[in-house]
Amino acid sequence: MHKKYFAPGWLLLILLSSSVFTNTVNADCDDNRFPGMDWSGCKKMNKMLDNQNFSGSKFDNANLSLSNLDNSNFTGASLVKTDLTRASLNQSIFLQADLTKSVGYRTSFNGATFSKTSMTKSEFSRASFQGAELENVDWSRAELGRANFSNARFKDVNFEYSNLSRAGFNGAILTNVNFSGAYTYLTHFENVDLSMTSNLSQAQLGTACGNDKTQIPQGLERPASWQCSE
């Protein structure tokens, strides 16, 4: 007499549960857009996502490269390890947002607003922040080589141990900006008032670029000749 074998039933139950779980995860990546949504790990490359309210939303480990996110609200949003490569976020708002370890090669943040924002260990080489407003931003240990900060306004920004080599600050306003341990090789400080910055060393000035309109912090000496000078 053969015994009944119930394995197929259990297997069916497991497969059914797995299917439900998979559908639930995929549903999070639908194109529905609303405050507080969760696009963690989703792929949204080359999408038109401008003029959106993404406040309180999660984009951790998501891929938003090449997408247009101009004029969008990221207040309280989490973009930890988000890929923003060549994306456009001009005029967008990042109030109390978390961009820790996010990456954005050649990303455009022109005219964007950052306030009480964490950008530690982020990588934004060759990104553009022209005319951006940045206040109370932790940008320590970041990769910012060749970034464009021209005409941006900085207040209470921490660049501690960040790579700022060849970055451009031409015409930027810097108030209480911490350069402790920052790498400033060929960093462009032409037409910049550095007198209200902190922890900028003589060695950092010596490897940076400036001109006769560059104002030096108290206690430091103007280099006899600036790097990058013709």
N, C-alpha and C positions, 0 to 999 in steps of 0.2 A: 504494500500500500504506500503510495507516494505521499510525502508531506507537502502541504501547501507552501508556496514560496511567495512571500510578501514584498520582496525587494523592489519589484517594479512599481508598486504603489508608493513606497517611500521615495524612490527615485523621481517619480512624477511630481510628488509634493516638493521635493528639493528644486526641481527644474522650474516649477511654477513660481516658487518663492524667488528664485534667481531672476526670472523674467520680470516679476513685479518690481524688484529692486533696480534692475537695469533700466526699466522704463522711467522710474522715479528720478534716477540720476540724469538721464537724458533730458527729461522735462525741464530741468533747471537751465538748460542751454537753449531753450526756445527763444525766439526773438521778442517775446513780451518784455517791455521795458517799464519799470516802475521803481519808485524809491524803496530801498531795502531789499532788492532782489539779490540772488546769489548766482553769479556767473563764475564761481571758482573753478579753475581748470578748463573753462570753456574756450573754444577757438572761434574768435570773431575777427578774422583777418580781412582787411580791405572792405570794411563795412561803413555805411553812412550812419553814424550814431551821434551826429551833432545836435545841439539844442535839446539835450535830454536832462531830466532830473534823476541823477544817480545817487542822490544823498543816502547815506547809510547802507549802500550796496557793497557787495564783496566781489572782488576780481582776483583774488589770490591765485597765483600760478596760471592765470588766464593769458591767452595770446590775443592781443589787440593790435598787432603790428599792421601798419599801413592803413589803419582805420581813421576816419574823420570823427573826432569827438569835440570839435570846436564848440565854444559857448555852452558847455555843459556844467552841471553842478555836481561836484564830488564831495560835498560836505559830509564829513564823518565816514567816508568810504574807505575800504581797505583794498589796497593795490599791492600787497606784499608779493614780491617776486613776479609781478606782472610784466609781460613783454609788450613794450610800447614802441618797439623799433619802427622808425619812420612814420609814426602816427602823428596826427595833428590835433593838438589840444589848446589851440589859441583861444584866449579870452575865457578859459574855463576857471572854475573856482575850486580850490583845494583847502577848505577850512577844516582843521582837525582831521586831515586825511593821513593815511599811513602808506607811504611808498617805499618802505624798507626793502632793500635788495631788489627793487624794480630795475628794469633795464630799458634804455631808450636811445639807441644809436641814431643820430640825426632826427630825433623827435623835435617837434615844434611846440613850444609853450609860450609863444609871443603874446604879451599882454595878459598872461594868466595871473591869478592871485593865489598866493600860498600863505597860510596863516596857521600857526600852531601845528605845523606839518612835520612828520618824521620822514626823512629821506636818507637815513643812514645806510651805508654800504650799497647805495644805488649806483648804477652805471649809466651816465648820460653823456658819453663822449660825443663831441660834435653836435650836441643838441643846442637848440636856440631858445633863449629866454629873454629876447629883446623886449624891453619895456615892461617886464614882469614886476609884480609887487610881491616881495618876500619878507615876511615878518614872523619872528619867533620860529625859525626853521632849524631843525637839527640835520645838517648835511655833512656829518662827520664820516671819515673813512670811505668817502665816495670816489668814484672815477668820473672826473669831469674834464678830461683833457680836450682842449680845443672847443669847449663850450662857448657860446656867444651870450654874454650877459650885458651887452651894450645898452645903456640908458635904463637899466633895471634899477629898482630901489630896494636896498637891503637894510633891514633893521633887526638886530638881535638874531643874527644868523651865525651858526657854528660850522666852520669849515675844518675843524680839527682833523689833522692827518689825512686830508683829502688831496687827491691829485688834481691840481689846477694848471698843469703845464699847458702853455700856449692858449689858455682860455682868455677871452677878451672882455675886459670890464670898461671899455672906453665910454666915458660919459655916465657911468653908473654912480649912484649915490650910496655910500656905505656908512652905516651908523651902527656902532657896537657890533662889528663883525669880527669873529675870532678866527685868526689864521694860525693858531698854534700847531706846529708840526706840518703845516700844509706844504705841498710841493709846488713851488712857484717858478719853475724853469720856463723862461720866456713868456710868463704870464703878462698880459697887456694891461698896464695901469695908466696908459696915456689919458690925460685930462681927468684924472680921478683924484679926489681928496681922500687920502688914507689916514688923515690925522685923527679920525674918530674910530679907527679900528684898534684891535688889541692883539697882543702876542705876535706881532709881525717882527721878525728879526732882521738884523743887518744883512745876514747871509741870504735871506729870502729876497730882500730888495736887490741884492747884488746879482741875482740870477734872473730878475724880472725885467720887464720893459716899461719905460716911462718917458716923460718929456718935461719941458720946463713948466708945464701946468700941473704936474703931479705933485701933490702936497704930501709931505713926509710926516709920519707920527713923531711926536716929541721924544727926544732922546736918541733918535736915529739920524744918520747923515745921508744926504743925497749922494748917490753914486757919482763918481767922477765922470763916468760915461755909462749911459744906460745900454743894456742889451737891446738888440733890434734897431739901434739908431743907425741911420744911413751914414 
